[in-house]
């Protein structure tokens, strides 16, 4: 764990996404019909897409937070150049 809840949560979501993909692939052995295809189209694929969107947003937000922390630290430094 990194100690950063946002990064840790994103890692957990990424891991869950991979587990879902793996489990879904394994399910083909015992379930390969039209109902499965409909379930995949209506449930699995949208869920994976939402997870990807959340991970992308988390990455962007993490970058914004990192920049804000860096700028705040810079603002605390004395300005010796003036």
C-alpha positions, 0 to 999 in steps of 0.5 A: 500500500502506498499510503495514498487512499486514492492510489490504493483505491484505484489499485484495488479497482484495477485488480477487481477489474482484472478479476472480473475479466478473468472470471468472465472468460472462464465462464465461457466453458460452462455458459456459451449461449445467447443469454450469456451474450446478452448478459455480457452486452448489457451488464459486463461490458458496461461495467468494465467501461464504467470501471475504466472511466473511473480509473481514468478519472482517478488518474487525472484527479491524482495528477491534479492533487499532486500538482496542488500539493507541489504548488502549495509547497512552493508557495510556502518557500521564501522567495529569495529572488525578490 
